[in-house]
Amino acid sequence: MTSLHVVDDRGSVDPDPAYEIHRRGLLFVTLGVLCLALGAGFAVLALEGEGPRWWYGAAAALVVLGLVHLAATADARTPVLVADDLGLRLRQRRSWVGLPWREVGDLRVEPRHGLLRDPHVKVVTRQGERVFTVPLGLAMSSSPAAAQDRLARLRRTASY
């Protein structure tokens, strides 16, 4: 029979766990439900004759937009970037790209540029032949400051 002993590990340093950037699923659900509700409202008003005929088009557009947002919630649990002591894994559409730290040339978090350009993580391979970007806007789970801090820390402590 084995016994369990309490081990005092106050002095030990655990390596940083993997850092992941996800899409915000709750935001997509909220937007999807809101669009569906507005679309249903426009459709009801148009059917009752209390609005112009173009409200049918607005209702259809809002329903399609709501369904797109709800479909995106299924993908929100899958991260778009995973960084750990081995390297980076980036989601590019439906596939993954893995880069060990020794193959990462330039890694930076670029700030927002104007209203239409969200902040993003930019990864350039060592030879410069590939450039990958991961957005960090409102729909993502990480702020630019947190991403910059965690990625820099993981890169410094990585074993090349």
MARBAMI-567638 format. One record per residue (C-alpha): residue number from 1; residue in three letters; x, y, z. Coordinates in pm, 1 decimal, decimal comma, m for minus. Each point is the difference from the previous one (the first is absolute). Last residue first. Layout:
% MARBAMI-567638
<r><pos>NUM</pos><code>ALA</code><x>X</x><y>Y</y><z>Z</z></r>
...
% end
This chain:
% MARBAMI-567638
<r><pos>160</pos><code>TYR</code><x>1609,7</x><y>2586,0</y><z>m2887,3</z></r>
<r><pos>159</pos><code>SER</code><x>m143,6</x><y>m37,9</y><z>348,4</z></r>
<r><pos>158</pos><code>ALA</code><x>m257,4</x><y>273,4</y><z>46,0</z></r>
<r><pos>157</pos><code>THR</code><x>26,9</x><y>230,2</y><z>302,3</z></r>
<r><pos>156</pos><code>ARG</code><x>41,6</x><y>320,9</y><z>m202,0</z></r>
<r><pos>155</pos><code>ARG</code><x>m263,9</x><y>m99,5</y><z>m257,0</z></r>
<r><pos>154</pos><code>LEU</code><x>m254,2</x><y>m82,9</y><z>270,5</z></r>
<r><pos>153</pos><code>ARG</code><x>56,7</x><y>333,1</y><z>175,3</z></r>
<r><pos>152</pos><code>ALA</code><x>m26,8</x><y>198,9</y><z>m323,9</z></r>
<r><pos>151</pos><code>LEU</code><x>m319,3</x><y>m184,7</y><z>m96,7</z></r>
<r><pos>150</pos><code>ARG</code><x>m154,5</x><y>56,4</y><z>343,5</z></r>
<r><pos>149</pos><code>ASP</code><x>75,5</x><y>373,1</y><z>18,3</z></r>
<r><pos>148</pos><code>GLN</code><x>m93,8</x><y>84,0</y><z>m359,3</z></r>
<r><pos>147</pos><code>ALA</code><x>m322,6</x><y>m198,7</y><z>19,0</z></r>
<r><pos>146</pos><code>ALA</code><x>m98,6</x><y>160,6</y><z>329,7</z></r>
<r><pos>145</pos><code>ALA</code><x>64,7</x><y>350,0</y><z>m137,9</z></r>
<r><pos>144</pos><code>PRO</code><x>m189,3</x><y>m71,6</y><z>m325,4</z></r>
<r><pos>143</pos><code>SER</code><x>m305,7</x><y>m123,8</y><z>191,6</z></r>
<r><pos>142</pos><code>SER</code><x>m101,1</x><y>m362,3</y><z>m20,1</z></r>
<r><pos>141</pos><code>SER</code><x>m328,4</x><y>m182,9</y><z>m48,9</z></r>
<r><pos>140</pos><code>MET</code><x>m75,5</x><y>118,1</y><z>m353,6</z></r>
<r><pos>139</pos><code>ALA</code><x>m317,7</x><y>160,1</y><z>m141,1</z></r>
<r><pos>138</pos><code>LEU</code><x>98,6</x><y>349,9</y><z>116,1</z></r>
<r><pos>137</pos><code>GLY</code><x>320,9</x><y>m8,7</y><z>m199,4</z></r>
<r><pos>136</pos><code>LEU</code><x>314,7</x><y>m207,6</y><z>32,4</z></r>
<r><pos>135</pos><code>PRO</code><x>36,4</x><y>m132,2</y><z>m355,7</z></r>
<r><pos>134</pos><code>VAL</code><x>255,3</x><y>m273,0</y><z>m80,6</z></r>
<r><pos>133</pos><code>THR</code><x>243,7</x><y>65,5</y><z>m283,7</z></r>
<r><pos>132</pos><code>PHE</code><x>240,0</x><y>m231,1</y><z>m181,2</z></r>
<r><pos>131</pos><code>VAL</code><x>287,7</x><y>97,4</y><z>m229,2</z></r>
<r><pos>130</pos><code>ARG</code><x>197,3</x><y>m256,9</y><z>m198,6</z></r>
<r><pos>129</pos><code>GLU</code><x>327,1</x><y>24,0</y><z>m197,0</z></r>
<r><pos>128</pos><code>GLY</code><x>183,4</x><y>214,5</y><z>253,0</z></r>
<r><pos>127</pos><code>GLN</code><x>286,5</x><y>m246,0</y><z>52,9</z></r>
<r><pos>126</pos><code>ARG</code><x>m67,9</x><y>m8,3</y><z>374,5</z></r>
<r><pos>125</pos><code>THR</code><x>m378,1</x><y>m20,4</y><z>m42,7</z></r>
<r><pos>124</pos><code>VAL</code><x>m207,4</x><y>314,0</y><z>57,5</z></r>
<r><pos>123</pos><code>VAL</code><x>m272,0</x><y>8,5</y><z>267,0</z></r>
<r><pos>122</pos><code>LYS</code><x>m228,4</x><y>301,4</y><z>39,7</z></r>
<r><pos>121</pos><code>VAL</code><x>m240,3</x><y>9,1</y><z>293,6</z></r>
<r><pos>120</pos><code>HIS</code><x>m286,6</x><y>238,6</y><z>m65,6</z></r>
<r><pos>119</pos><code>PRO</code><x>m159,6</x><y>331,1</y><z>94,6</z></r>
<r><pos>118</pos><code>ASP</code><x>m313,0</x><y>71,0</y><z>m203,3</z></r>
<r><pos>117</pos><code>ARG</code><x>8,5</x><y>205,3</y><z>m323,7</z></r>
<r><pos>116</pos><code>LEU</code><x>m332,1</x><y>169,0</y><z>m81,8</z></r>
<r><pos>115</pos><code>LEU</code><x>m11,4</x><y>284,2</y><z>251,2</z></r>
<r><pos>114</pos><code>GLY</code><x>352,3</x><y>128,4</y><z>m45,7</z></r>
<r><pos>113</pos><code>HIS</code><x>308,9</x><y>m215,0</y><z>41,4</z></r>
<r><pos>112</pos><code>ARG</code><x>m34,8</x><y>m218,0</y><z>310,3</z></r>
<r><pos>111</pos><code>PRO</code><x>328,0</x><y>m114,7</y><z>148,5</z></r>
<r><pos>110</pos><code>GLU</code><x>242,9</x><y>m263,0</y><z>m133,9</z></r>
<r><pos>109</pos><code>VAL</code><x>100,3</x><y>m287,1</y><z>224,3</z></r>
<r><pos>108</pos><code>ARG</code><x>335,8</x><y>m132,6</y><z>m108,1</z></r>
<r><pos>107</pos><code>LEU</code><x>181,3</x><y>m317,2</y><z>m94,5</z></r>
<r><pos>106</pos><code>ASP</code><x>281,4</x><y>18,0</y><z>m252,7</z></r>
<r><pos>105</pos><code>GLY</code><x>210,0</x><y>m300,1</y><z>m90,1</z></r>
<r><pos>104</pos><code>VAL</code><x>m183,2</x><y>m306,6</y><z>126,9</z></r>
<r><pos>103</pos><code>GLU</code><x>181,5</x><y>m314,2</y><z>m120,3</z></r>
<r><pos>102</pos><code>ARG</code><x>190,5</x><y>m56,5</y><z>327,9</z></r>
<r><pos>101</pos><code>TRP</code><x>m328,3</x><y>36,5</y><z>191,3</z></r>
<r><pos>100</pos><code>PRO</code><x>m148,3</x><y>m304,1</y><z>m170,5</z></r>
<r><pos>99</pos><code>LEU</code><x>m270,2</x><y>91,2</y><z>m251,7</z></r>
<r><pos>98</pos><code>GLY</code><x>m318,5</x><y>m198,9</y><z>m49,3</z></r>
<r><pos>97</pos><code>VAL</code><x>m260,3</x><y>95,2</y><z>m259,5</z></r>
<r><pos>96</pos><code>TRP</code><x>m352,7</x><y>m132,8</y><z>45,8</z></r>
<r><pos>95</pos><code>SER</code><x>m283,7</x><y>m56,8</y><z>m246,7</z></r>
<r><pos>94</pos><code>ARG</code><x>m362,0</x><y>114,2</y><z>m44,9</z></r>
<r><pos>93</pos><code>ARG</code><x>64,4</x><y>372,6</y><z>m60,6</z></r>
<r><pos>92</pos><code>GLN</code><x>355,8</x><y>53,9</y><z>125,2</z></r>
<r><pos>91</pos><code>ARG</code><x>19,4</x><y>m94,1</y><z>365,4</z></r>
<r><pos>90</pos><code>LEU</code><x>339,8</x><y>75,6</y><z>148,6</z></r>
<r><pos>89</pos><code>ARG</code><x>217,4</x><y>m226,2</y><z>211,9</z></r>
<r><pos>88</pos><code>LEU</code><x>300,0</x><y>166,0</y><z>160,6</z></r>
<r><pos>87</pos><code>GLY</code><x>308,7</x><y>m141,7</y><z>165,3</z></r>
<r><pos>86</pos><code>LEU</code><x>126,9</x><y>m267,0</y><z>238,7</z></r>
<r><pos>85</pos><code>ASP</code><x>m32,5</x><y>192,9</y><z>329,7</z></r>
<r><pos>84</pos><code>ASP</code><x>m362,7</x><y>81,5</y><z>m75,5</z></r>
<r><pos>83</pos><code>ALA</code><x>m201,8</x><y>210,5</y><z>m242,2</z></r>
<r><pos>82</pos><code>VAL</code><x>m343,2</x><y>m87,1</y><z>m138,2</z></r>
<r><pos>81</pos><code>LEU</code><x>m169,9</x><y>232,4</y><z>m248,0</z></r>
<r><pos>80</pos><code>VAL</code><x>m346,0</x><y>m12,5</y><z>m163,5</z></r>
<r><pos>79</pos><code>PRO</code><x>m146,2</x><y>m208,0</y><z>281,0</z></r>
<r><pos>78</pos><code>THR</code><x>m292,9</x><y>m237,9</y><z>m62,6</z></r>
<r><pos>77</pos><code>ARG</code><x>m290,7</x><y>72,7</y><z>234,5</z></r>
<r><pos>76</pos><code>ALA</code><x>m127,0</x><y>280,0</y><z>m225,5</z></r>
<r><pos>75</pos><code>ASP</code><x>m60,9</x><y>m227,4</y><z>m300,1</z></r>
<r><pos>74</pos><code>ALA</code><x>m347,0</x><y>m107,3</y><z>112,7</z></r>
<r><pos>73</pos><code>THR</code><x>m75,8</x><y>363,9</y><z>82,5</z></r>
<r><pos>72</pos><code>ALA</code><x>61,5</x><y>96,4</y><z>m362,9</z></r>
<r><pos>71</pos><code>ALA</code><x>m319,3</x><y>m178,5</y><z>m106,8</z></r>
<r><pos>70</pos><code>LEU</code><x>m196,5</x><y>229,8</y><z>231,4</z></r>
<r><pos>69</pos><code>HIS</code><x>158,3</x><y>303,0</y><z>m163,3</z></r>
<r><pos>68</pos><code>VAL</code><x>m81,6</x><y>m125,7</y><z>m350,0</z></r>
<r><pos>67</pos><code>LEU</code><x>m357,6</x><y>m79,1</y><z>105,3</z></r>
<r><pos>66</pos><code>GLY</code><x>m44,9</x><y>352,1</y><z>135,1</z></r>
<r><pos>65</pos><code>LEU</code><x>133,6</x><y>155,6</y><z>m319,5</z></r>
<r><pos>64</pos><code>VAL</code><x>m238,4</x><y>m213,2</y><z>m207,9</z></r>
<r><pos>63</pos><code>VAL</code><x>m292,0</x><y>101,1</y><z>223,9</z></r>
<r><pos>62</pos><code>LEU</code><x>101,4</x><y>366,4</y><z>m18,3</z></r>
<r><pos>61</pos><code>ALA</code><x>19,5</x><y>m8,4</y><z>m380,2</z></r>
<r><pos>60</pos><code>ALA</code><x>m339,7</x><y>m170,9</y><z>m27,9</z></r>
<r><pos>59</pos><code>ALA</code><x>m165,4</x><y>253,5</y><z>232,5</z></r>
<r><pos>58</pos><code>ALA</code><x>156,1</x><y>291,6</y><z>m188,9</z></r>
<r><pos>57</pos><code>GLY</code><x>m124,3</x><y>m144,7</y><z>m328,0</z></r>
<r><pos>56</pos><code>TYR</code><x>m350,8</x><y>m46,3</y><z>138,1</z></r>
<r><pos>55</pos><code>TRP</code><x>23,6</x><y>355,7</y><z>136,5</z></r>
<r><pos>54</pos><code>TRP</code><x>23,7</x><y>112,8</y><z>m364,3</z></r>
<r><pos>53</pos><code>ARG</code><x>m378,6</x><y>m42,0</y><z>m23,1</z></r>
<r><pos>52</pos><code>PRO</code><x>m67,3</x><y>303,1</y><z>220,4</z></r>
<r><pos>51</pos><code>GLY</code><x>m128,2</x><y>m39,6</y><z>354,5</z></r>
<r><pos>50</pos><code>GLU</code><x>m323,6</x><y>m52,7</y><z>185,8</z></r>
<r><pos>49</pos><code>GLY</code><x>m136,9</x><y>m256,6</y><z>m244,3</z></r>
<r><pos>48</pos><code>GLU</code><x>m27,2</x><y>m275,6</y><z>257,6</z></r>
<r><pos>47</pos><code>LEU</code><x>251,4</x><y>m209,5</y><z>m196,6</z></r>
<r><pos>46</pos><code>ALA</code><x>250,4</x><y>289,1</y><z>m5,9</z></r>
<r><pos>45</pos><code>LEU</code><x>m29,4</x><y>50,0</y><z>376,9</z></r>
<r><pos>44</pos><code>VAL</code><x>44,7</x><y>m372,5</y><z>63,1</z></r>
<r><pos>43</pos><code>ALA</code><x>300,7</x><y>m20,6</y><z>m234,4</z></r>
<r><pos>42</pos><code>PHE</code><x>169,4</x><y>304,6</y><z>156,0</z></r>
<r><pos>41</pos><code>GLY</code><x>m43,6</x><y>m150,8</y><z>346,2</z></r>
<r><pos>40</pos><code>ALA</code><x>128,0</x><y>m340,1</y><z>m111,5</z></r>
<r><pos>39</pos><code>GLY</code><x>309,8</x><y>164,6</y><z>m145,9</z></r>
<r><pos>38</pos><code>LEU</code><x>53,7</x><y>196,1</y><z>320,4</z></r>
<r><pos>37</pos><code>ALA</code><x>m25,6</x><y>m319,0</y><z>207,3</z></r>
<r><pos>36</pos><code>LEU</code><x>230,9</x><y>m192,3</y><z>m235,2</z></r>
<r><pos>35</pos><code>CYS</code><x>255,5</x><y>282,4</y><z>4,2</z></r>
<r><pos>34</pos><code>LEU</code><x>m6,4</x><y>16,4</y><z>380,9</z></r>
<r><pos>33</pos><code>VAL</code><x>34,3</x><y>m378,5</y><z>30,3</z></r>
<r><pos>32</pos><code>GLY</code><x>302,2</x><y>m2,4</y><z>m231,2</z></r>
<r><pos>31</pos><code>LEU</code><x>162,9</x><y>302,3</y><z>163,5</z></r>
<r><pos>30</pos><code>THR</code><x>m33,4</x><y>m153,0</y><z>345,9</z></r>
<r><pos>29</pos><code>VAL</code><x>121,4</x><y>m341,7</y><z>m114,3</z></r>
<r><pos>28</pos><code>PHE</code><x>300,9</x><y>155,2</y><z>m178,1</z></r>
<r><pos>27</pos><code>LEU</code><x>91,5</x><y>207,0</y><z>306,1</z></r>
<r><pos>26</pos><code>LEU</code><x>m34,9</x><y>m303,7</y><z>226,2</z></r>
<r><pos>25</pos><code>GLY</code><x>240,1</x><y>m196,7</y><z>m218,8</z></r>
<r><pos>24</pos><code>ARG</code><x>284,8</x><y>248,6</y><z>33,5</z></r>
<r><pos>23</pos><code>ARG</code><x>257,1</x><y>m131,3</y><z>m249,7</z></r>
<r><pos>22</pos><code>HIS</code><x>298,9</x><y>m168,9</y><z>155,4</z></r>
<r><pos>21</pos><code>ILE</code><x>365,1</x><y>87,1</y><z>67,5</z></r>
<r><pos>20</pos><code>GLU</code><x>196,2</x><y>m261,7</y><z>187,6</z></r>
<r><pos>19</pos><code>TYR</code><x>308,0</x><y>13,4</y><z>223,1</z></r>
<r><pos>18</pos><code>ALA</code><x>141,8</x><y>m333,8</y><z>107,1</z></r>
<r><pos>17</pos><code>PRO</code><x>96,4</x><y>m23,5</y><z>363,7</z></r>
<r><pos>16</pos><code>ASP</code><x>294,9</x><y>201,3</y><z>125,2</z></r>
<r><pos>15</pos><code>PRO</code><x>268,9</x><y>m219,1</y><z>149,5</z></r>
<r><pos>14</pos><code>ASP</code><x>m39,5</x><y>m85,4</y><z>366,4</z></r>
<r><pos>13</pos><code>VAL</code><x>239,6</x><y>161,2</y><z>242,8</z></r>
<r><pos>12</pos><code>SER</code><x>72,2</x><y>m181,1</y><z>322,0</z></r>
<r><pos>11</pos><code>GLY</code><x>55,0</x><y>182,7</y><z>328,7</z></r>
<r><pos>10</pos><code>ARG</code><x>m346,3</x><y>m46,1</y><z>142,4</z></r>
<r><pos>9</pos><code>ASP</code><x>6,5</x><y>m371,5</y><z>m78,8</z></r>
<r><pos>8</pos><code>ASP</code><x>m79,6</x><y>m148,5</y><z>340,9</z></r>
<r><pos>7</pos><code>VAL</code><x>m95,6</x><y>m361,7</y><z>m61,1</z></r>
<r><pos>6</pos><code>VAL</code><x>m293,2</x><y>m148,4</y><z>186,4</z></r>
<r><pos>5</pos><code>HIS</code><x>39,4</x><y>m373,7</y><z>24,6</z></r>
<r><pos>4</pos><code>LEU</code><x>m229,2</x><y>m262,7</y><z>m144,4</z></r>
<r><pos>3</pos><code>SER</code><x>31,2</x><y>m357,3</y><z>119,5</z></r>
<r><pos>2</pos><code>THR</code><x>43,8</x><y>m309,1</y><z>m205,3</z></r>
<r><pos>1</pos><code>MET</code><x>m129,0</x><y>m343,7</y><z>92,4</z></r>
% end
